[in-house]
Every structure is written in C-alpha cells, then in structure tokens.
Amino acid sequence: MNWKNYIRAQDVVKLMENWNEQLPLKGTEQEKDFFPVVRLYDPFSNAQWLVTEADEDGLAFGLAHILEWELGYFDLGEIFDMKIVGIRRMQQDLTFNPDRPLSQYAAEAF
C-alpha cells in the first residue's frame, strides 16, 4: 500500500521533512512539538489521526483516536488499507487547519 497516493503531495513532503528534522532529536530535550500536518478520518466512525511526521515507508507519529486517544507511532499503509465492502475508508480532511502543536491537542484529548 503506497500511503503517499492518499495524502496531498505537499503534505507528504512536510511529513517527511518533519520526520527527518525530528530523527536526530528523538529522546532529547530538543524534540520538536510540531503542529499536525494532516488529519485523517474514517467517515463511517469516530476514528481519526492527527499526523505530525512520517518516514518513507509510512511509519508515522501523531495522535490517534480509534476507541480512545493514544499518542504514538502507527503505519499509514495499514490505515489506508482498511476497507469496508471494498470501499477505502480513510480520507484526508482537506479542510483541517491546525492552530496549535500536537502536545496541546493531546492535552485536550486526555
């Protein structure tokens, strides 16, 4: 599953730029608190993901809500591979306009 086919090209670029910027900072006090780049959602449920960064293979970091809110890593390929009766479920919210860093979304969610 090529996750890049389901997210706007400029957003894919930003997700990967954020990943590359964050990679050497992981586990340090200099880790970045990025604004989410994309919001993915399932129009058939309350599931959603606020994604701040992703690598080439689709390993991503962000805030996810399926049954409850979780902060961590997930696979974008698996998300976009979910289907119901052959219909792709996950979509990018093209109207999403983040106004704060991910930590603030997480603080409100928990």
N, C-alpha and C positions, 0 to 999 in steps of 0.2 A: 504494500500500500504506500503510494507516494503522497504523503501528507501535504506536500507543497502544492499539489493541484487544487486544494480546497481552501487555501488561505491566500489573500491578495499578495501579489508579488512583493510589494513594498513592505508588507508586514512580515513576510518570510525573511526578507533581508534584515529588518530590525530585530527580529527574534534571534537570528544567528549572530548579529553584531553584539547584542546583549550577552549571549552565551559566551562569546569569545572574550568580551571585556570582563565578565564575571569569573571565568575559569581560573585565572591565576589568583583571584582574591578569595576563593571559597575557603571557609574556615578561619578567616581573619577578620579583624575589626574593620577592614576596608571594604567588606562586601557591599555591593550596591543594593539599594532598595528601589528597584525600577518601578515605573508606572507600568501597569499591564499594557501589552501591545494589542492583544486580541481577546475578545470574549467569544467563546464557543458555547453553543447551547443545543439542546435537544428539544425541538418544538413539541414533542409528544410527552415530555416530562418536565420536572424542575431541574434536571441535570444541567450544570454549566461549569465552565472552566475559564478562569482569568489567567492568561499566559504571559509571562514576562520574558522568557528566553527559551531557546531550543537549539539543539545541535543538528548537524546534517542528517542524522538518522531519525530524528523526530523525538529524541528524549527531551522532554520539556520540564520546566519548573513553573509552578504557579499555585493558585488557589482553586480547588475543585470542590464541587458540590454534587454528590450523587444521592446518598441518603443523609449525609451530614457533611459539614465543611471540613476539608483537610488541606493542609499546606504541604507541598512536596513535589515529587517527580512523577511523571506519567508519560505514556507513549502516545504521541499524536496519531501514529499509524493505526493503533488499536482503536482510538476514539473514532476516527473517520471510517473504520472498517465495520462499525456497528450498523446493522440494518434491521429493518422490520419489513417483512414480506417483500424483500428485495429492494426496498427504498432506503437510500442513505439517510441517516437520521441527523447527524451532527451538521451544524451550519455555523458559519462565522456571522456574528452580529455586526453588520456593516455600519450600524448607527452608533456603536459603542464609542464613547469619548471619555477616556479615563481622566479623572480630575485629581487623583491622589496616588501615592505609591502603594504597592501591594500590601505592605505592612498595615496600612490604615484600613484597607478592605478586609484584611484578616482580623484585625482587632474588632471591627464591627460584626464580623461573621461569628466570632467565638463569643 
